[in-house]
């Protein structure tokens, strides 16, 4: 099965004030029900800070998005 982006959740980076595409965190819903996140890879900085009941596989990364990105997607997420 081929995976593709079904839709953006929340406002586009331009709607959030990104003029030069230098800071473009984003959230997407995929056709198979999963979600894709564009954010800053902070795995090295946050890996040791994970709570004891959390873990990640070697192929997973801890990705950070801005608060505004998530809050602007709130209505789309609530409608899922």
C-alpha positions as CSV (number, residue, x, y, z in Angstrom):
1,X,0.0,0.0,0.0
2,X,1.3,3.4,-0.9
3,X,1.2,6.1,1.8
4,X,0.3,9.6,1.1
5,X,-0.7,12.8,2.9
6,X,-4.4,13.1,3.1
7,X,-4.6,16.6,4.7
8,X,-2.8,19.2,6.8
9,X,-4.0,19.5,10.4
10,X,-4.2,23.2,11.4
11,X,-2.8,26.3,9.7
12,X,-0.1,26.2,7.1
13,X,3.4,27.6,8.0
14,X,2.6,30.7,5.9
15,X,-0.6,31.3,7.9
16,X,1.4,31.0,11.1
17,X,3.8,33.7,9.9
18,X,6.6,31.8,8.2
19,X,7.7,34.0,5.3
20,X,10.9,32.3,4.3
21,X,10.2,28.7,5.0
22,X,13.0,28.8,7.6
23,X,10.7,27.5,10.4
24,X,8.0,25.3,9.1
25,X,6.8,22.8,11.7
26,X,3.7,21.0,10.3
27,X,1.2,18.2,11.0
28,X,-0.4,15.9,8.5
29,X,-2.9,13.1,8.5
30,X,-1.9,10.1,6.3
31,X,-4.3,8.0,4.2
32,X,-3.7,5.0,6.5
33,X,-4.7,6.9,9.7
34,X,-1.2,7.6,10.9
35,X,0.2,11.1,11.3
36,X,3.4,12.8,10.0
37,X,5.2,15.6,11.8
38,X,7.7,18.1,10.4
39,X,9.7,19.4,13.4
40,X,13.1,19.8,14.9
41,X,14.9,16.6,15.7
42,X,15.8,16.9,19.4
43,X,16.5,13.2,20.0
44,X,20.1,13.9,21.3
45,X,18.9,16.5,23.7
46,X,15.8,14.8,25.0
47,X,16.5,11.1,24.9
48,X,17.9,10.9,28.4
49,X,15.0,12.9,29.7
50,X,12.3,10.5,28.7
51,X,10.3,9.2,31.6
52,X,11.1,5.6,32.8
53,X,8.0,4.2,31.1
54,X,8.8,5.7,27.7
55,X,11.2,4.4,25.1
56,X,11.9,4.8,21.4
57,X,13.2,2.4,18.8
58,X,16.5,3.1,17.1
59,X,14.6,4.2,13.9
60,X,12.4,6.7,15.9
61,X,13.2,10.3,16.7
62,X,12.0,12.8,19.2
63,X,10.6,15.6,17.2
64,X,9.6,19.0,18.6
65,X,7.0,21.4,17.1
66,X,6.0,24.8,18.3
67,X,3.1,25.2,20.7
68,X,1.3,27.4,18.1
69,X,1.5,24.6,15.5
70,X,-0.2,22.2,17.8
71,X,-2.8,24.7,19.1
72,X,-3.7,25.8,15.6
73,X,-4.3,22.1,14.8
74,X,-6.5,21.5,17.8
75,X,-9.9,21.8,16.1
76,X,-8.8,19.5,13.3
77,X,-7.5,16.9,15.9
78,X,-10.7,17.2,17.9
79,X,-12.7,16.3,14.8
80,X,-10.9,13.1,14.2
